[in-house]
Amino acid sequence: MILYHRGAAIQPSVTRRGHTYIARVSLLEEDGEATSLGDLGEFANYDCAYAFAVRCATAFVDGQPMPRSPFNASLLRTS
């Protein structure tokens, strides 16, 4: 689904990695500049990952600091 915020088109996406969901987002601004914010964080469910991607995108468009994800499972993994 594409959402619009202050003239920017926001396309959040969620992918599954193991038992977690990865939040991502792509933006297309009014001037035609496309930006991908990459992997934003890992979440326990789809809905939380999607909502976080939207929060990050709106913060980016508004020039606000990006929110931090609640945890990063890759930091918890051990060899």
N, C-alpha and C positions, 0 to 999 in steps of 0.2 A: 504494500500500500504506500502511496506517495502522499505525504503531508506537506502543507505549506506554512511557512513561518516568516513573516516580514519579507515576503517576496522570494524566499529561497525554497526550492523543492527539496524535501528531506525524504530519503528512502532508508528506513531502518531495516535491518535484517538480523536474523538469528540462525546460527548453525549449531549443530550438536557435536560435541567432542566427548566421547566416553559417556560419563554420567552428568556432564555439565552442559550448559548452553552458553555460547559465545555471542556477545552483543557486537554488532558492527553498524556503521551508518555511512551513507554516501550523500553528498549535498550538491545541488546545482544552483548557483546563485544567479541573480537577475542579469548580471553582466556576462553569464555564460561560463563562468569559472567552475569547474568540477573539483570536488574535494572528497577524498575518502579518509575517514578518521581511523581506519584499521580496526584491530581487535580492541574493544573497550573494556572488557572484563568478562569474568566467568560467573555464571549464576546457576542456581539450583533448578530454576524452571524457565520456561519460554516467556511467560508474561513479564517476569521481572527483567529479563534480558532486553526485551523489546522496549519496555518503559524506560529503562536506563539509556538505551540508544537514542530515544527521542529527547530525553533530558540533556544528553551530551550535545546533540545537534542544535537544540535551541540555545544552549549556553554558547556554543561556538558562533552561531549567527549573531547573537546579542553582544559578543565580545566579552563575555563573562568567563571566569575561571571554570574549567571543566570539572565536573564532580568526580570523586574517586569511587571506584567500584568497591563493594563491601569486602571482597576478598579476592585473592588471586591464587587459584589452586596450583599453578605451576611453581609458586614459591613453597608450597607445602610438600611437593613431590621429592622423594629422596632416591638416590641411586641404589 
